[in-house]
Amino acid sequence: MALLQRLRSAWAPSTKLAVRTFSSAPAAAEIPDSWRNPAAVLHGIDDIRFEDVPLPDKVADGHVRVQMRAVGICGSDVHYYKKGRVGHFVVNAPMVLGHESAGDIIECGPGVTSRQVGDRVALEPGVPCWSNRMSRQGRYNLDPDVKFFATPPVHGSLARYVDHPADFCFKMPDSLSYEQGAMVEPLSNAVHACRRGGVGPGKKVAILGAGPIGLMVLAAAKAFSASSVAITDIRPDNLPVAKQLGAKHALDQSKAMSANDTVEALKAVFAEGPDIVIDCVGFESTITTALDAVPPGGRIVLVGLGAEKCCVPTMQTVFKEIDFMGSFRYTNTYPTCLDLLEEKKIDCEPLITHRFGFSEKDIITGFETAAAAGKTGAIKVMFNW
């Protein structure tokens, strides 16, 4: 009883204490495990630590507290883990990883009426400031002040508990699993890319790269009723999954000697070339392939972040009047993705190749598995707890 009173006293709300600092509580052995907030914290390259991260004493206005149930590893997580950066986003301080997530609401802050305790939700990780011009236009993915999970310096969601705005927690249909809820995030990238490219009935689509995002784009393109979809990769490992997801043509380019070889392969399956090429790799060779393969009046969507700079034949863009555009994250996609999954128009199960629990050993093993995809065959690594 005395111990319980000491614990209650240590954790009682205080106007002077903004966050729960675990060091101010009784000895670690005396803290109930359910009160902890363990998280996967990146301290540097190849340095992930499983440690407690403080939470606010009270859930903020308009926010909910979510107990995570499933979190997937994204390619950006692996980049931060192995390189400490993604493009101009650099990890300069310890950061919780993870942004593909789903869980249960366990507490609602003041003013929350659209969600309630017990709701199973998928968390959209990017929260805009709403004062930026792009946010006001509905393109909040381009808000320079957006706070996005696991994008420095914002903490991610690979933790036991996360506080998040209720408006960005989407209630999941009862028929969907937590893993499917977590897969809404990578699927959102694919849906946004297909929207940008104008994928729809009658369109012929070529996808360059059969990694996790490429496969998701394939699934989305099929759900958007593209008439024919081809996908290419220099690694044949994922091509059987591509066929399972509905690719009419899955082209193994492991022996291709040049970008031209891939162009010829695409021309062999598309009589007049693909209407839309979605590049999920982003290297000079794939961008050149896209420019060569797409016919006059075609469209190219660049999703992959393979190279920061490259040299490509830009004159083709002019001579062929090619619409060349980028696709960055997504906007207003979560309801659509949840519908597609609920209606079974997309099956993301084949992409989840490895599953782990939520311990320090699991976290490190999971990240090493994802980082060595060429050896492990990993497509999507998922943590469940």
Backbone torsions as a table, in degrees:
resi	resn	phi	psi	omega
1	MET	NA	-40.8	179.4
2	ALA	-62.8	-40.6	178.2
3	LEU	-62.6	-43.4	-179.9
4	LEU	-61.2	-41.0	179.3
5	GLN	-64.8	-39.9	179.0
6	ARG	-64.4	-41.0	179.6
7	LEU	-63.9	-45.6	179.9
8	ARG	-60.6	-41.7	-179.2
9	SER	-64.3	-41.7	-178.3
10	ALA	-66.7	-29.4	-175.3
11	TRP	-104.2	6.0	179.7
12	ALA	-65.3	138.9	179.1
13	PRO	-56.7	141.8	179.8
14	SER	-137.0	138.8	179.1
15	THR	-71.4	-17.3	-178.9
16	LYS	-90.4	-14.1	-174.7
17	LEU	-112.4	115.7	-175.4
18	ALA	-79.0	-33.7	-178.8
19	VAL	-134.2	160.6	174.0
20	ARG	-78.1	113.0	177.6
21	THR	-98.5	118.1	-172.3
22	PHE	-62.4	-27.8	-178.7
23	SER	-69.8	-18.8	-178.2
24	SER	-85.8	-10.2	179.5
25	ALA	-83.1	173.7	177.4
26	PRO	-59.5	175.9	-178.8
27	ALA	-50.5	147.2	-174.1
28	ALA	-54.4	-36.3	-177.8
29	ALA	-65.6	-20.2	-176.5
30	GLU	-93.9	-8.7	-177.2
31	ILE	-84.6	123.2	177.2
32	PRO	-56.1	137.6	-176.0
33	ASP	-59.3	-32.4	-177.1
34	SER	-66.8	-15.6	179.8
35	TRP	-87.7	-12.8	-176.9
36	ARG	-76.8	157.7	172.8
37	ASN	-126.7	71.0	179.3
38	PRO	-66.2	146.0	-177.4
39	ALA	-149.8	158.7	176.3
40	ALA	-89.6	103.4	-174.1
41	VAL	-106.1	123.1	177.1
42	LEU	-86.0	120.6	179.0
43	HIS	-103.1	-17.1	-179.1
44	GLY	176.0	-177.9	179.9
45	ILE	-60.2	128.2	-179.2
46	ASP	59.0	27.8	-177.4
47	ASP	-132.0	85.5	174.6
48	ILE	-104.9	132.4	179.0
49	ARG	-123.0	142.6	179.9
50	PHE	-96.4	101.3	-173.8
51	GLU	-144.4	161.5	-177.6
52	ASP	-74.0	138.7	177.8
53	VAL	-121.0	124.2	-176.2
54	PRO	-62.6	149.5	173.6
55	LEU	-117.7	153.7	175.7
56	PRO	-59.9	150.3	177.1
57	ASP	-61.8	-37.0	-179.2
58	LYS	-124.6	143.4	176.0
59	VAL	-71.4	132.5	-174.4
60	ALA	-69.1	161.2	177.1
61	ASP	-54.4	134.1	176.6
62	GLY	76.0	2.1	-178.3
63	HIS	-108.1	163.5	172.7
64	VAL	-130.3	155.4	173.7
65	ARG	-102.0	127.3	-174.9
66	VAL	-116.9	131.0	171.2
67	GLN	-89.1	115.8	-176.8
68	MET	-65.8	143.1	177.6
69	ARG	-122.7	-28.6	178.7
70	ALA	-150.8	133.3	176.8
71	VAL	-139.2	129.1	178.8
72	GLY	-99.0	159.4	176.1
73	ILE	-94.7	128.3	176.6
74	CYS	-99.4	161.8	176.5
75	GLY	-58.5	-34.2	178.9
76	SER	-65.8	-36.2	176.3
77	ASP	-59.6	-42.6	-179.8
78	VAL	-66.0	-40.3	178.0
79	HIS	-60.5	-45.2	178.6
80	TYR	-62.6	-40.4	-178.0
81	TYR	-65.8	-42.2	-174.4
82	LYS	-95.1	-25.0	-175.6
83	LYS	-123.2	-15.5	179.7
84	GLY	78.1	7.8	-178.1
85	ARG	-164.2	158.8	168.0
86	VAL	-134.2	106.6	-175.7
87	GLY	59.7	-126.9	-178.7
88	HIS	-88.3	1.2	176.0
89	PHE	-88.1	112.6	-174.1
90	VAL	-119.6	134.6	178.3
91	VAL	-82.9	110.1	-179.7
92	ASN	-110.5	-3.8	-179.9
93	ALA	-150.6	158.9	179.5
94	PRO	-51.9	136.5	-174.9
95	MET	-142.6	133.1	173.7
96	VAL	-72.3	132.6	-178.8
97	LEU	-87.5	174.3	172.5
98	GLY	94.7	133.6	174.5
99	HIS	-147.4	0.6	175.5
100	GLU	-100.2	101.4	-165.8
101	SER	-148.9	155.6	175.5
102	ALA	-151.1	152.4	-179.4
103	GLY	-172.9	-162.2	-176.8
104	ASP	-112.2	135.9	173.8
105	ILE	-74.8	125.4	-179.8
106	ILE	-112.8	-11.6	179.1
107	GLU	-159.9	141.8	178.5
108	CYS	-116.0	136.5	177.7
109	GLY	-81.5	172.9	179.1
110	PRO	-57.2	141.2	175.4
111	GLY	85.5	-3.0	179.9
112	VAL	-85.5	117.4	179.1
113	THR	-121.4	-17.2	-175.8
114	SER	-85.9	-13.0	179.8
115	ARG	-131.7	159.8	179.2
116	GLN	-144.1	162.1	179.2
117	VAL	-57.6	134.4	-178.9
118	GLY	100.5	-15.6	178.0
119	ASP	-64.1	136.1	172.8
120	ARG	-90.9	125.1	-170.8
121	VAL	-133.8	150.6	167.9
122	ALA	-101.5	133.0	-173.8
123	LEU	-98.8	119.3	170.7
124	GLU	-78.5	122.0	-166.8
125	PRO	-80.8	-14.4	-176.2
126	GLY	-102.3	120.8	-179.0
127	VAL	-116.2	114.0	-177.9
128	PRO	-79.3	170.1	178.6
129	CYS	-86.6	-17.7	178.5
130	TRP	72.3	-8.5	178.0
131	SER	-93.8	-13.0	-179.7
132	ASN	-75.6	149.5	-178.5
133	ARG	-57.9	-42.2	-177.9
134	MET	-66.7	-36.5	177.2
135	SER	-64.6	-42.1	-179.3
136	ARG	-65.6	-24.4	177.3
137	GLN	-85.9	-1.5	-179.9
138	GLY	92.6	-2.6	179.7
139	ARG	-101.4	60.8	-172.0
140	TYR	-70.2	-13.2	175.0
141	ASN	-65.8	-18.0	-179.7
142	LEU	-100.2	6.6	176.0
143	ASP	-67.2	118.0	-178.0
144	PRO	-65.4	-16.8	-179.9
145	ASP	-103.3	14.4	179.6
146	VAL	-62.1	140.0	176.3
147	LYS	-102.8	110.9	-172.7
148	PHE	-117.1	129.7	179.6
149	PHE	-45.6	135.4	172.6
150	ALA	56.8	34.7	170.1
151	THR	-122.9	113.8	-171.7
152	PRO	-46.5	133.7	4.6
153	PRO	-99.9	19.4	-173.8
154	VAL	-82.1	132.1	177.4
155	HIS	-69.2	150.6	178.9
156	GLY	-94.6	-160.2	-170.6
157	SER	-115.0	9.6	178.3
158	LEU	-83.5	70.6	-176.3
159	ALA	-148.6	167.9	179.0
160	ARG	-69.5	-43.1	-178.7
161	TYR	-126.5	146.8	176.9
162	VAL	-141.7	135.7	171.6
163	ASP	-95.6	134.6	-174.4
164	HIS	-151.9	149.0	177.5
165	PRO	-58.2	135.2	-178.6
166	ALA	-59.6	-33.6	-179.0
167	ASP	-65.0	-17.8	-179.8
168	PHE	-110.1	19.6	172.6
169	CYS	-116.1	111.2	-172.1
170	PHE	-100.9	124.2	-178.1
171	LYS	-64.6	131.9	-177.0
172	MET	-92.0	141.3	172.5
173	PRO	-59.8	148.6	-177.9
174	ASP	-59.8	-25.6	-176.3
175	SER	-76.1	-13.2	-176.6
176	LEU	-94.3	144.7	176.9
177	SER	-84.7	168.1	176.3
178	TYR	-63.9	-36.5	177.9
179	GLU	-61.2	-42.3	177.0
180	GLN	-63.0	-37.2	176.8
181	GLY	-62.1	-40.6	177.9
182	ALA	-67.8	-32.3	-179.0
183	MET	-74.3	-8.0	176.3
184	VAL	-62.2	-31.4	-178.4
185	GLU	-65.9	-55.1	177.4
186	PRO	-64.1	-33.1	176.9
187	LEU	-64.0	-33.6	178.5
188	SER	-61.2	-40.0	175.7
189	ASN	-58.2	-40.5	-178.5
190	ALA	-69.9	-44.0	179.2
191	VAL	-62.2	-42.1	179.1
192	HIS	-63.3	-42.1	179.3
193	ALA	-63.3	-40.9	178.7
194	CYS	-67.1	-38.4	175.9
195	ARG	-63.4	-44.6	179.6
196	ARG	-60.5	-38.4	-177.4
197	GLY	-82.8	-8.3	-178.7
198	GLY	72.6	32.1	178.6
199	VAL	-66.3	133.8	-179.8
200	GLY	-171.8	-172.3	-178.9
201	PRO	-54.8	135.9	176.9
202	GLY	85.6	-7.7	-177.3
203	LYS	-87.0	140.2	174.5
204	LYS	-100.8	125.1	-170.9
205	VAL	-122.8	131.3	172.7
206	ALA	-111.9	132.6	180.0
207	ILE	-116.9	125.6	179.3
208	LEU	-100.0	114.2	-179.4
209	GLY	106.2	119.0	-178.7
210	ALA	-109.3	37.6	172.0
211	GLY	-79.1	-169.8	-177.7
212	PRO	-54.7	-45.4	-178.6
213	ILE	-72.3	-40.9	177.5
214	GLY	-58.1	-42.8	178.7
215	LEU	-67.2	-36.4	176.8
216	MET	-66.8	-39.6	176.8
217	VAL	-62.2	-40.4	176.4
218	LEU	-57.8	-49.2	-179.9
219	ALA	-61.5	-40.9	179.8
220	ALA	-67.4	-40.9	179.6
221	ALA	-61.9	-39.6	176.7
222	LYS	-66.2	-41.0	179.2
223	ALA	-66.6	-27.3	177.6
224	PHE	-84.4	6.5	174.2
225	SER	71.3	31.0	172.1
226	ALA	-60.0	140.1	-174.7
227	SER	-72.7	-32.7	-178.6
228	SER	-151.9	133.8	-179.1
229	VAL	-130.2	128.4	173.7
230	ALA	-118.4	146.8	178.6
231	ILE	-134.6	142.1	-178.7
232	THR	-125.0	155.3	173.1
233	ASP	-161.9	151.1	177.1
234	ILE	-84.7	-8.5	172.3
235	ARG	-112.6	121.4	-175.7
236	PRO	-78.0	-6.4	-170.8
237	ASP	-55.0	-41.9	-173.3
238	ASN	-90.9	-4.0	-175.9
239	LEU	-65.5	-35.5	173.8
240	PRO	-59.6	-36.1	176.9
241	VAL	-66.4	-37.4	178.2
242	ALA	-61.3	-41.6	177.3
243	LYS	-64.3	-39.1	178.9
244	GLN	-63.6	-32.0	-179.3
245	LEU	-83.8	-4.6	173.4
246	GLY	113.7	10.3	178.2
247	ALA	-66.6	129.6	176.4
248	LYS	-73.0	-34.1	179.1
249	HIS	-133.8	124.9	175.2
250	ALA	-118.9	104.1	-168.6
251	LEU	-98.4	118.6	177.4
252	ASP	-82.9	110.0	-179.2
253	GLN	-107.0	26.4	-178.3
254	SER	-64.9	-24.3	-179.8
255	LYS	-104.9	6.1	178.8
256	ALA	-65.6	132.5	-177.7
257	MET	-90.6	-18.4	-177.4
258	SER	-155.8	170.3	176.3
259	ALA	-60.7	-32.8	-179.1
260	ASN	-62.1	-33.3	177.8
261	ASP	-61.3	-41.5	179.0
262	THR	-68.9	-37.5	177.3
263	VAL	-59.8	-46.5	-179.7
264	GLU	-63.5	-37.3	178.6
265	ALA	-64.9	-39.9	178.8
266	LEU	-69.0	-39.0	178.8
267	LYS	-66.1	-26.5	179.3
268	ALA	-71.2	-27.0	-178.9
269	VAL	-101.1	-22.5	175.1
270	PHE	-115.2	109.9	-173.7
271	ALA	-51.9	-43.7	-179.1
272	GLU	-113.2	15.7	-178.5
273	GLY	89.4	159.9	179.4
274	PRO	-72.8	142.8	175.6
275	ASP	-66.9	-34.9	-175.0
276	ILE	-135.9	132.2	171.5
277	VAL	-114.9	126.5	177.2
278	ILE	-112.7	110.9	-176.3
279	ASP	-91.0	109.2	-179.1
280	CYS	-101.3	18.3	179.5
281	VAL	-114.7	-61.4	174.3
282	GLY	88.4	26.4	173.5
283	PHE	-99.2	167.2	-179.6
284	GLU	-56.1	-41.9	-177.9
285	SER	-64.8	-39.1	-178.3
286	THR	-75.9	-36.2	177.4
287	ILE	-65.7	-41.0	176.5
288	THR	-62.7	-41.8	176.9
289	THR	-58.3	-45.1	-179.4
290	ALA	-61.6	-44.8	-179.1
291	LEU	-64.7	-36.5	179.8
292	ASP	-76.6	-33.6	-173.1
293	ALA	-81.4	-35.6	-174.6
294	VAL	-72.5	137.6	-179.4
295	PRO	-79.0	171.1	176.1
296	PRO	-54.1	135.2	-179.3
297	GLY	82.3	4.8	-179.0
298	GLY	-80.7	-177.5	-175.3
299	ARG	-135.7	139.6	177.3
300	ILE	-122.9	132.8	176.4
301	VAL	-118.2	121.4	179.4
302	LEU	-97.8	117.2	-179.7
303	VAL	-111.6	-40.7	-175.5
304	GLY	-68.1	149.2	-178.8
305	LEU	-115.1	45.8	-174.7
306	GLY	-68.3	-41.1	-177.1
307	ALA	-133.3	139.5	177.8
308	GLU	-71.9	-37.3	179.4
309	LYS	-139.3	147.4	176.1
310	CYS	-158.3	165.0	-178.9
311	CYS	-109.3	117.8	-176.8
312	VAL	-132.5	158.8	-179.0
313	PRO	-75.4	81.0	-174.3
314	THR	-67.2	-22.6	-179.4
315	MET	-59.4	-29.5	179.0
316	GLN	-61.5	-33.2	178.4
317	THR	-59.7	-37.7	-179.9
318	VAL	-77.1	-53.1	-174.2
319	PHE	-62.0	-33.2	-177.7
320	LYS	-101.3	2.7	-177.0
321	GLU	47.6	54.4	179.6
322	ILE	-83.6	134.3	171.2
323	ASP	-85.3	108.9	-177.6
324	PHE	-110.8	120.6	-174.9
325	MET	-141.8	155.8	174.9
326	GLY	-94.6	161.3	176.0
327	SER	-135.4	112.0	-175.2
328	PHE	-115.3	115.4	-178.9
329	ARG	52.2	-121.9	-172.9
330	TYR	-173.0	168.0	176.3
331	THR	-151.2	133.8	176.9
332	ASN	55.0	47.4	-177.6
333	THR	-112.2	-21.9	-170.7
334	TYR	-60.3	-45.5	177.9
335	PRO	-59.3	-41.5	179.0
336	THR	-62.6	-45.7	-178.6
337	CYS	-63.2	-42.0	178.0
338	LEU	-62.6	-39.1	177.0
339	ASP	-63.8	-44.7	-179.1
340	LEU	-61.5	-39.2	179.3
341	LEU	-72.1	-42.2	-179.6
342	GLU	-63.7	-39.6	-179.1
343	GLU	-82.2	3.6	177.7
344	LYS	59.8	29.3	173.6
345	LYS	-80.0	-16.9	175.4
346	ILE	-134.9	133.9	176.7
347	ASP	-115.5	108.9	-178.3
348	CYS	-91.6	-4.5	-176.9
349	GLU	-56.7	-41.7	-178.2
350	PRO	-62.1	-19.1	-177.9
351	LEU	-81.4	-21.5	-177.2
352	ILE	-85.1	101.5	-173.6
353	THR	-98.8	-23.7	-176.1
354	HIS	-138.4	138.7	-179.9
355	ARG	-130.0	139.8	179.6
356	PHE	-137.4	163.8	175.5
357	GLY	-84.7	-153.3	-175.6
358	PHE	-130.5	78.8	174.4
359	SER	-140.4	169.6	-179.8
360	GLU	-59.7	-42.4	178.8
361	LYS	-63.5	-43.6	179.1
362	ASP	-61.2	-44.3	-176.9
363	ILE	-61.9	-50.2	-178.2
364	ILE	-64.3	-44.2	179.2
365	THR	-63.1	-40.5	179.6
366	GLY	-62.5	-43.3	-179.7
367	PHE	-69.3	-37.5	177.1
368	GLU	-67.4	-34.9	177.1
369	THR	-64.3	-44.3	179.2
370	ALA	-67.5	-37.8	-177.9
371	ALA	-69.5	-27.2	-179.1
372	ALA	-105.9	43.0	-174.7
373	ALA	-56.9	-32.8	179.6
374	GLY	-61.8	-30.0	179.3
375	LYS	-95.9	-36.6	-174.3
376	THR	-88.1	-18.2	-175.8
377	GLY	77.1	14.8	-177.6
378	ALA	-68.3	135.4	169.7
379	ILE	-110.0	-62.6	176.0
380	LYS	-127.2	122.2	175.9
381	VAL	-97.6	131.9	-175.2
382	MET	-126.7	136.3	172.8
383	PHE	-102.2	133.6	178.3
384	ASN	-127.8	140.7	173.3
385	TRP	-161.0	NA	NA
